[in-house]
Amino acid sequence: MEEQYKDTISPAARKAIYWVYFAVTLVVGSCQAYVAAIGAAQPNWITGALAVLAYAGAMLGLQAAVFTPKTPVSAVKPVDDGVATIEPVDATTIVEENQQDMSGGFEPIPLDSSGRVASTS
């Protein structure tokens, strides 16, 4: 399913869609916050607009998921001629490199009768 959307929306168009969604959401959300702050009854158009924005957010989430790279990338690495490149890495490599030895476990934290951390002095 994702492949059929890959070439349908250009990066420039996606950027414009995200900016328009951001701006409209900011305006409608600000109007709703204002109406709530002054204690007035919320107009129907705000209720409707918020519902439509939430629905449109699902489409934007799908769009972002389709265009998100499937291969994690590492940090930018310089090469011999001074040009920086981004090399894909396996996510399990990142996890394995950052694991710490926790085989010793943790020391229990002493608590007093009220459940607070007990004084160690």
SEGUKE-62983 format. One record per residue: residue number from 1; residue in one letter; x, y, z of N, C-alpha, C in turn. Coordinates in steps of 0.2 Angstrom, whole numbers, plus 5000, padded with zeros to 4 digits. Layout:
resi:NUM, resn:A, n.c1:X, n.c2:Y, n.c3:Z, ca.c1:X, ca.c2:Y, ca.c3:Z, c.c1:X, c.c2:Y, c.c3:Z
...
end
This chain:
resi:1, resn:M, n.c1:5004, n.c2:4994, n.c3:5000, ca.c1:5000, ca.c2:5000, ca.c3:5000, c.c1:5004, c.c2:5006, c.c3:5000
resi:2, resn:E, n.c1:5010, n.c2:5006, n.c3:5004, ca.c1:5014, ca.c2:5012, ca.c3:5004, c.c1:5017, c.c2:5014, c.c3:4998
resi:3, resn:E, n.c1:5019, n.c2:5009, n.c3:4994, ca.c1:5023, ca.c2:5011, ca.c3:4988, c.c1:5019, c.c2:5015, c.c3:4983
resi:4, resn:Q, n.c1:5012, n.c2:5014, n.c3:4983, ca.c1:5008, ca.c2:5017, ca.c3:4978, c.c1:5008, c.c2:5025, c.c3:4979
resi:5, resn:Y, n.c1:5010, n.c2:5027, n.c3:4986, ca.c1:5010, ca.c2:5034, ca.c3:4987, c.c1:5016, c.c2:5037, c.c3:4987
resi:6, resn:K, n.c1:5022, n.c2:5033, n.c3:4986, ca.c1:5028, ca.c2:5036, ca.c3:4986, c.c1:5030, c.c2:5042, c.c3:4981
resi:7, resn:D, n.c1:5027, n.c2:5041, n.c3:4975, ca.c1:5029, ca.c2:5046, ca.c3:4970, c.c1:5023, c.c2:5051, c.c3:4969
resi:8, resn:T, n.c1:5018, n.c2:5051, n.c3:4973, ca.c1:5012, ca.c2:5055, ca.c3:4971, c.c1:5013, c.c2:5062, c.c3:4974
resi:9, resn:I, n.c1:5016, n.c2:5063, n.c3:4980, ca.c1:5017, ca.c2:5070, ca.c3:4983, c.c1:5024, c.c2:5072, c.c3:4983
resi:10, resn:S, n.c1:5026, n.c2:5077, n.c3:4980, ca.c1:5033, ca.c2:5079, ca.c3:4980, c.c1:5035, c.c2:5082, c.c3:4987
resi:11, resn:P, n.c1:5041, n.c2:5082, n.c3:4989, ca.c1:5043, ca.c2:5084, ca.c3:4995, c.c1:5041, c.c2:5092, c.c3:4997
resi:12, resn:A, n.c1:5041, n.c2:5096, n.c3:4991, ca.c1:5039, ca.c2:5103, ca.c3:4992, c.c1:5032, c.c2:5103, c.c3:4994
resi:13, resn:A, n.c1:5027, n.c2:5099, n.c3:4991, ca.c1:5020, ca.c2:5099, ca.c3:4992, c.c1:5019, c.c2:5096, c.c3:4999
resi:14, resn:R, n.c1:5023, n.c2:5091, n.c3:5001, ca.c1:5022, ca.c2:5089, ca.c3:5008, c.c1:5024, c.c2:5094, c.c3:5013
resi:15, resn:K, n.c1:5029, n.c2:5098, n.c3:5012, ca.c1:5031, ca.c2:5103, ca.c3:5016, c.c1:5025, c.c2:5109, c.c3:5017
resi:16, resn:A, n.c1:5023, n.c2:5110, n.c3:5011, ca.c1:5017, ca.c2:5115, ca.c3:5011, c.c1:5011, c.c2:5113, c.c3:5015
resi:17, resn:I, n.c1:5009, n.c2:5106, n.c3:5014, ca.c1:5004, ca.c2:5104, ca.c3:5017, c.c1:5005, c.c2:5104, c.c3:5025
resi:18, resn:Y, n.c1:5011, n.c2:5102, n.c3:5027, ca.c1:5012, ca.c2:5102, ca.c3:5034, c.c1:5012, c.c2:5109, c.c3:5037
resi:19, resn:W, n.c1:5014, n.c2:5114, n.c3:5033, ca.c1:5014, ca.c2:5121, ca.c3:5036, c.c1:5007, c.c2:5124, c.c3:5036
resi:20, resn:V, n.c1:5003, n.c2:5122, n.c3:5031, ca.c1:4996, ca.c2:5124, ca.c3:5031, c.c1:4992, c.c2:5121, c.c3:5037
resi:21, resn:Y, n.c1:4993, n.c2:5115, n.c3:5038, ca.c1:4990, ca.c2:5111, ca.c3:5044, c.c1:4992, c.c2:5114, c.c3:5050
resi:22, resn:F, n.c1:4999, n.c2:5116, n.c3:5051, ca.c1:5001, ca.c2:5119, ca.c3:5057, c.c1:4998, c.c2:5126, c.c3:5058
resi:23, resn:A, n.c1:4997, n.c2:5130, n.c3:5053, ca.c1:4995, ca.c2:5137, ca.c3:5053, c.c1:4987, c.c2:5136, c.c3:5055
resi:24, resn:V, n.c1:4983, n.c2:5132, n.c3:5051, ca.c1:4976, ca.c2:5132, ca.c3:5053, c.c1:4975, c.c2:5129, c.c3:5060
resi:25, resn:T, n.c1:4979, n.c2:5124, n.c3:5062, ca.c1:4978, ca.c2:5121, ca.c3:5069, c.c1:4980, c.c2:5127, c.c3:5074
resi:26, resn:L, n.c1:4985, n.c2:5131, n.c3:5073, ca.c1:4987, ca.c2:5136, ca.c3:5077, c.c1:4981, c.c2:5141, c.c3:5078
resi:27, resn:V, n.c1:4978, n.c2:5143, n.c3:5072, ca.c1:4973, ca.c2:5148, ca.c3:5072, c.c1:4967, c.c2:5146, c.c3:5076
resi:28, resn:V, n.c1:4964, n.c2:5140, n.c3:5074, ca.c1:4958, ca.c2:5137, ca.c3:5077, c.c1:4959, c.c2:5135, c.c3:5084
resi:29, resn:G, n.c1:4965, n.c2:5132, n.c3:5086, ca.c1:4967, ca.c2:5131, ca.c3:5093, c.c1:4967, c.c2:5137, c.c3:5097
resi:30, resn:S, n.c1:4970, n.c2:5143, n.c3:5094, ca.c1:4970, ca.c2:5149, ca.c3:5098, c.c1:4963, c.c2:5152, c.c3:5099
resi:31, resn:C, n.c1:4959, n.c2:5151, n.c3:5094, ca.c1:4952, ca.c2:5154, ca.c3:5095, c.c1:4948, c.c2:5150, c.c3:5100
resi:32, resn:Q, n.c1:4949, n.c2:5143, n.c3:5100, ca.c1:4946, ca.c2:5139, ca.c3:5105, c.c1:4949, c.c2:5141, c.c3:5112
resi:33, resn:A, n.c1:4955, n.c2:5142, n.c3:5113, ca.c1:4958, ca.c2:5144, ca.c3:5119, c.c1:4956, c.c2:5151, c.c3:5122
resi:34, resn:Y, n.c1:4955, n.c2:5155, n.c3:5117, ca.c1:4952, ca.c2:5162, ca.c3:5119, c.c1:4945, c.c2:5162, c.c3:5121
resi:35, resn:V, n.c1:4941, n.c2:5158, n.c3:5118, ca.c1:4934, ca.c2:5157, ca.c3:5119, c.c1:4933, c.c2:5154, c.c3:5126
resi:36, resn:A, n.c1:4937, n.c2:5149, n.c3:5128, ca.c1:4937, ca.c2:5145, ca.c3:5134, c.c1:4940, c.c2:5150, c.c3:5140
resi:37, resn:A, n.c1:4945, n.c2:5154, n.c3:5138, ca.c1:4948, ca.c2:5159, ca.c3:5143, c.c1:4943, c.c2:5164, c.c3:5145
resi:38, resn:I, n.c1:4939, n.c2:5167, n.c3:5141, ca.c1:4934, ca.c2:5172, ca.c3:5142, c.c1:4927, c.c2:5169, c.c3:5145
resi:39, resn:G, n.c1:4927, n.c2:5162, n.c3:5145, ca.c1:4921, ca.c2:5159, ca.c3:5148, c.c1:4915, c.c2:5160, c.c3:5143
resi:40, resn:A, n.c1:4916, n.c2:5161, n.c3:5137, ca.c1:4910, ca.c2:5161, ca.c3:5132, c.c1:4908, c.c2:5154, c.c3:5130
resi:41, resn:A, n.c1:4902, n.c2:5154, n.c3:5127, ca.c1:4900, ca.c2:5147, ca.c3:5124, c.c1:4904, c.c2:5146, c.c3:5118
resi:42, resn:Q, n.c1:4907, n.c2:5140, n.c3:5117, ca.c1:4911, ca.c2:5139, ca.c3:5111, c.c1:4906, c.c2:5139, c.c3:5104
resi:43, resn:P, n.c1:4908, n.c2:5143, n.c3:5099, ca.c1:4904, ca.c2:5143, ca.c3:5093, c.c1:4905, c.c2:5136, c.c3:5090
resi:44, resn:N, n.c1:4899, n.c2:5134, n.c3:5086, ca.c1:4899, ca.c2:5128, ca.c3:5083, c.c1:4905, c.c2:5127, c.c3:5077
resi:45, resn:W, n.c1:4907, n.c2:5133, n.c3:5074, ca.c1:4912, ca.c2:5132, ca.c3:5069, c.c1:4919, c.c2:5130, c.c3:5072
resi:46, resn:I, n.c1:4920, n.c2:5132, n.c3:5078, ca.c1:4926, ca.c2:5129, ca.c3:5082, c.c1:4926, c.c2:5122, c.c3:5083
resi:47, resn:T, n.c1:4920, n.c2:5120, n.c3:5086, ca.c1:4919, ca.c2:5113, ca.c3:5087, c.c1:4920, c.c2:5108, c.c3:5081
resi:48, resn:G, n.c1:4917, n.c2:5111, n.c3:5075, ca.c1:4918, ca.c2:5107, ca.c3:5069, c.c1:4925, c.c2:5107, c.c3:5066
resi:49, resn:A, n.c1:4928, n.c2:5113, n.c3:5067, ca.c1:4935, ca.c2:5114, ca.c3:5064, c.c1:4940, c.c2:5109, c.c3:5068
resi:50, resn:L, n.c1:4939, n.c2:5109, n.c3:5074, ca.c1:4943, ca.c2:5105, ca.c3:5078, c.c1:4942, c.c2:5097, c.c3:5076
resi:51, resn:A, n.c1:4936, n.c2:5095, n.c3:5075, ca.c1:4935, ca.c2:5088, ca.c3:5073, c.c1:4938, c.c2:5087, c.c3:5066
resi:52, resn:V, n.c1:4937, n.c2:5092, n.c3:5061, ca.c1:4940, ca.c2:5091, ca.c3:5055, c.c1:4948, c.c2:5091, c.c3:5055
resi:53, resn:L, n.c1:4951, n.c2:5095, n.c3:5060, ca.c1:4958, ca.c2:5095, ca.c3:5060, c.c1:4961, c.c2:5088, c.c3:5063
resi:54, resn:A, n.c1:4957, n.c2:5086, n.c3:5068, ca.c1:4959, ca.c2:5079, ca.c3:5071, c.c1:4958, c.c2:5074, c.c3:5065
resi:55, resn:Y, n.c1:4953, n.c2:5074, n.c3:5061, ca.c1:4953, ca.c2:5069, ca.c3:5056, c.c1:4958, c.c2:5070, c.c3:5051
resi:56, resn:A, n.c1:4960, n.c2:5076, n.c3:5049, ca.c1:4965, ca.c2:5077, ca.c3:5044, c.c1:4972, c.c2:5075, c.c3:5047
resi:57, resn:G, n.c1:4973, n.c2:5075, n.c3:5054, ca.c1:4979, ca.c2:5073, ca.c3:5057, c.c1:4980, c.c2:5066, c.c3:5056
resi:58, resn:A, n.c1:4975, n.c2:5062, n.c3:5055, ca.c1:4976, ca.c2:5055, ca.c3:5053, c.c1:4979, c.c2:5054, c.c3:5046
resi:59, resn:M, n.c1:4977, n.c2:5058, n.c3:5042, ca.c1:4980, ca.c2:5058, ca.c3:5035, c.c1:4987, c.c2:5060, c.c3:5035
resi:60, resn:L, n.c1:4988, n.c2:5065, n.c3:5039, ca.c1:4995, ca.c2:5068, ca.c3:5039, c.c1:5000, c.c2:5062, c.c3:5043
resi:61, resn:G, n.c1:4997, n.c2:5059, n.c3:5047, ca.c1:5001, ca.c2:5054, ca.c3:5051, c.c1:5003, c.c2:5048, c.c3:5046
resi:62, resn:L, n.c1:4998, n.c2:5046, n.c3:5042, ca.c1:4999, ca.c2:5041, ca.c3:5037, c.c1:5004, c.c2:5044, c.c3:5032
resi:63, resn:Q, n.c1:5004, n.c2:5050, n.c3:5030, ca.c1:5008, ca.c2:5053, ca.c3:5025, c.c1:5015, c.c2:5053, c.c3:5028
resi:64, resn:A, n.c1:5016, n.c2:5055, n.c3:5034, ca.c1:5023, ca.c2:5055, ca.c3:5037, c.c1:5025, c.c2:5047, c.c3:5038
resi:65, resn:A, n.c1:5021, n.c2:5043, n.c3:5039, ca.c1:5023, ca.c2:5036, ca.c3:5040, c.c1:5026, c.c2:5033, c.c3:5033
resi:66, resn:V, n.c1:5022, n.c2:5035, n.c3:5028, ca.c1:5024, ca.c2:5032, ca.c3:5021, c.c1:5031, c.c2:5035, c.c3:5019
resi:67, resn:F, n.c1:5032, n.c2:5041, n.c3:5021, ca.c1:5038, ca.c2:5045, ca.c3:5018, c.c1:5044, c.c2:5044, c.c3:5023
resi:68, resn:T, n.c1:5043, n.c2:5041, n.c3:5029, ca.c1:5049, ca.c2:5040, ca.c3:5034, c.c1:5053, c.c2:5034, c.c3:5031
resi:69, resn:P, n.c1:5060, n.c2:5035, n.c3:5031, ca.c1:5064, ca.c2:5030, ca.c3:5029, c.c1:5064, c.c2:5024, c.c3:5034
resi:70, resn:K, n.c1:5064, n.c2:5018, n.c3:5031, ca.c1:5063, ca.c2:5012, ca.c3:5034, c.c1:5070, c.c2:5010, c.c3:5038
resi:71, resn:T, n.c1:5076, n.c2:5012, n.c3:5035, ca.c1:5082, ca.c2:5010, ca.c3:5038, c.c1:5085, c.c2:5016, c.c3:5042
resi:72, resn:P, n.c1:5086, n.c2:5014, n.c3:5048, ca.c1:5089, ca.c2:5019, ca.c3:5053, c.c1:5095, c.c2:5022, c.c3:5050
resi:73, resn:V, n.c1:5097, n.c2:5028, n.c3:5051, ca.c1:5103, ca.c2:5031, ca.c3:5049, c.c1:5107, c.c2:5033, c.c3:5055
resi:74, resn:S, n.c1:5114, n.c2:5032, n.c3:5054, ca.c1:5118, ca.c2:5034, ca.c3:5060, c.c1:5120, c.c2:5042, c.c3:5059
resi:75, resn:A, n.c1:5124, n.c2:5044, n.c3:5063, ca.c1:5126, ca.c2:5051, ca.c3:5063, c.c1:5131, c.c2:5052, c.c3:5057
resi:76, resn:V, n.c1:5131, n.c2:5058, n.c3:5055, ca.c1:5135, ca.c2:5060, ca.c3:5049, c.c1:5142, c.c2:5058, c.c3:5051
resi:77, resn:K, n.c1:5145, n.c2:5055, n.c3:5046, ca.c1:5152, ca.c2:5053, ca.c3:5047, c.c1:5157, c.c2:5056, c.c3:5041
resi:78, resn:P, n.c1:5162, n.c2:5059, n.c3:5043, ca.c1:5167, ca.c2:5062, ca.c3:5037, c.c1:5170, c.c2:5056, c.c3:5034
resi:79, resn:V, n.c1:5172, n.c2:5057, n.c3:5027, ca.c1:5176, ca.c2:5052, ca.c3:5024, c.c1:5182, c.c2:5055, c.c3:5022
resi:80, resn:D, n.c1:5187, n.c2:5052, n.c3:5019, ca.c1:5194, ca.c2:5054, ca.c3:5018, c.c1:5194, c.c2:5061, c.c3:5014
resi:81, resn:D, n.c1:5190, n.c2:5062, n.c3:5009, ca.c1:5191, ca.c2:5068, ca.c3:5006, c.c1:5187, c.c2:5074, c.c3:5009
resi:82, resn:G, n.c1:5185, n.c2:5073, n.c3:5015, ca.c1:5182, ca.c2:5079, ca.c3:5019, c.c1:5174, c.c2:5079, c.c3:5018
resi:83, resn:V, n.c1:5171, n.c2:5075, n.c3:5014, ca.c1:5164, ca.c2:5075, ca.c3:5012, c.c1:5160, c.c2:5071, c.c3:5017
resi:84, resn:A, n.c1:5155, n.c2:5074, n.c3:5020, ca.c1:5151, ca.c2:5070, ca.c3:5025, c.c1:5146, c.c2:5066, c.c3:5022
resi:85, resn:T, n.c1:5145, n.c2:5060, n.c3:5025, ca.c1:5140, ca.c2:5055, ca.c3:5022, c.c1:5136, c.c2:5053, c.c3:5028
resi:86, resn:I, n.c1:5130, n.c2:5050, n.c3:5026, ca.c1:5126, ca.c2:5047, ca.c3:5031, c.c1:5126, c.c2:5040, c.c3:5029
resi:87, resn:E, n.c1:5128, n.c2:5035, n.c3:5034, ca.c1:5128, ca.c2:5028, ca.c3:5032, c.c1:5122, c.c2:5025, c.c3:5036
resi:88, resn:P, n.c1:5118, n.c2:5020, n.c3:5033, ca.c1:5113, ca.c2:5017, ca.c3:5037, c.c1:5116, c.c2:5012, c.c3:5041
resi:89, resn:V, n.c1:5113, n.c2:5011, n.c3:5047, ca.c1:5115, ca.c2:5006, ca.c3:5052, c.c1:5109, c.c2:5002, c.c3:5054
resi:90, resn:D, n.c1:5111, n.c2:4996, n.c3:5057, ca.c1:5106, ca.c2:4992, ca.c3:5060, c.c1:5104, c.c2:4994, c.c3:5067
resi:91, resn:A, n.c1:5098, n.c2:4995, n.c3:5068, ca.c1:5095, ca.c2:4997, ca.c3:5075, c.c1:5098, c.c2:4993, c.c3:5080
resi:92, resn:T, n.c1:5099, n.c2:4986, n.c3:5079, ca.c1:5101, ca.c2:4982, ca.c3:5085, c.c1:5108, c.c2:4983, c.c3:5086
resi:93, resn:T, n.c1:5112, n.c2:4986, n.c3:5081, ca.c1:5119, ca.c2:4987, ca.c3:5083, c.c1:5119, c.c2:4993, c.c3:5088
resi:94, resn:I, n.c1:5115, n.c2:4998, n.c3:5087, ca.c1:5115, ca.c2:5004, ca.c3:5091, c.c1:5113, c.c2:5002, c.c3:5098
resi:95, resn:V, n.c1:5108, n.c2:4997, n.c3:5099, ca.c1:5106, ca.c2:4995, ca.c3:5106, c.c1:5112, c.c2:4991, c.c3:5109
resi:96, resn:E, n.c1:5115, n.c2:4987, n.c3:5105, ca.c1:5120, ca.c2:4982, ca.c3:5108, c.c1:5126, c.c2:4987, c.c3:5110
resi:97, resn:E, n.c1:5128, n.c2:4992, n.c3:5106, ca.c1:5133, ca.c2:4996, ca.c3:5108, c.c1:5132, c.c2:5000, c.c3:5114
resi:98, resn:N, n.c1:5126, n.c2:5002, n.c3:5116, ca.c1:5124, ca.c2:5006, ca.c3:5122, c.c1:5122, c.c2:5002, c.c3:5128
resi:99, resn:Q, n.c1:5122, n.c2:4996, n.c3:5128, ca.c1:5120, ca.c2:4992, ca.c3:5134, c.c1:5125, c.c2:4992, c.c3:5139
resi:100, resn:Q, n.c1:5122, n.c2:4992, n.c3:5145, ca.c1:5127, ca.c2:4993, ca.c3:5151, c.c1:5126, c.c2:4986, c.c3:5155
resi:101, resn:D, n.c1:5131, n.c2:4984, n.c3:5158, ca.c1:5131, ca.c2:4978, ca.c3:5162, c.c1:5127, c.c2:4980, c.c3:5169
resi:102, resn:M, n.c1:5121, n.c2:4977, n.c3:5169, ca.c1:5117, ca.c2:4978, ca.c3:5175, c.c1:5116, c.c2:4971, c.c3:5179
resi:103, resn:S, n.c1:5121, n.c2:4967, n.c3:5178, ca.c1:5120, ca.c2:4960, ca.c3:5181, c.c1:5121, c.c2:4961, c.c3:5189
resi:104, resn:G, n.c1:5124, n.c2:4966, n.c3:5191, ca.c1:5124, ca.c2:4967, ca.c3:5198, c.c1:5118, c.c2:4969, c.c3:5202
resi:105, resn:G, n.c1:5113, n.c2:4971, n.c3:5198, ca.c1:5107, ca.c2:4974, ca.c3:5200, c.c1:5107, c.c2:4980, c.c3:5204
resi:106, resn:F, n.c1:5102, n.c2:4982, n.c3:5207, ca.c1:5102, ca.c2:4989, ca.c3:5210, c.c1:5101, c.c2:4988, c.c3:5218
resi:107, resn:E, n.c1:5104, n.c2:4992, n.c3:5222, ca.c1:5104, ca.c2:4992, ca.c3:5229, c.c1:5097, c.c2:4995, c.c3:5231
resi:108, resn:P, n.c1:5093, n.c2:4991, n.c3:5235, ca.c1:5086, ca.c2:4994, ca.c3:5237, c.c1:5087, c.c2:5000, c.c3:5241
resi:109, resn:I, n.c1:5082, n.c2:5005, n.c3:5240, ca.c1:5082, ca.c2:5011, ca.c3:5243, c.c1:5078, c.c2:5010, c.c3:5249
resi:110, resn:P, n.c1:5081, n.c2:5012, n.c3:5255, ca.c1:5078, ca.c2:5011, ca.c3:5261, c.c1:5072, c.c2:5016, c.c3:5262
resi:111, resn:L, n.c1:5066, n.c2:5014, n.c3:5264, ca.c1:5061, ca.c2:5019, ca.c3:5265, c.c1:5059, c.c2:5019, c.c3:5273
resi:112, resn:D, n.c1:5056, n.c2:5025, n.c3:5275, ca.c1:5054, ca.c2:5025, ca.c3:5282, c.c1:5047, c.c2:5023, c.c3:5282
resi:113, resn:S, n.c1:5044, n.c2:5023, n.c3:5288, ca.c1:5037, ca.c2:5020, ca.c3:5289, c.c1:5032, c.c2:5024, c.c3:5285
resi:114, resn:S, n.c1:5033, n.c2:5031, n.c3:5283, ca.c1:5028, ca.c2:5034, ca.c3:5279, c.c1:5029, c.c2:5034, c.c3:5272
resi:115, resn:G, n.c1:5034, n.c2:5029, n.c3:5270, ca.c1:5035, ca.c2:5028, ca.c3:5263, c.c1:5040, c.c2:5033, c.c3:5259
resi:116, resn:R, n.c1:5043, n.c2:5037, n.c3:5263, ca.c1:5048, ca.c2:5042, ca.c3:5261, c.c1:5055, c.c2:5039, c.c3:5261
resi:117, resn:V, n.c1:5060, n.c2:5041, n.c3:5257, ca.c1:5067, ca.c2:5039, ca.c3:5257, c.c1:5069, c.c2:5040, c.c3:5264
resi:118, resn:A, n.c1:5072, n.c2:5035, n.c3:5267, ca.c1:5075, ca.c2:5035, ca.c3:5274, c.c1:5081, c.c2:5039, c.c3:5274
resi:119, resn:S, n.c1:5083, n.c2:5042, n.c3:5279, ca.c1:5089, ca.c2:5046, ca.c3:5280, c.c1:5095, c.c2:5041, c.c3:5281
resi:120, resn:T, n.c1:5100, n.c2:5041, n.c3:5278, ca.c1:5106, ca.c2:5037, ca.c3:5278, c.c1:5111, c.c2:5039, c.c3:5283
resi:121, resn:S, n.c1:5110, n.c2:5045, n.c3:5286, ca.c1:5115, ca.c2:5047, ca.c3:5291, c.c1:5114, c.c2:5045, c.c3:5298
end
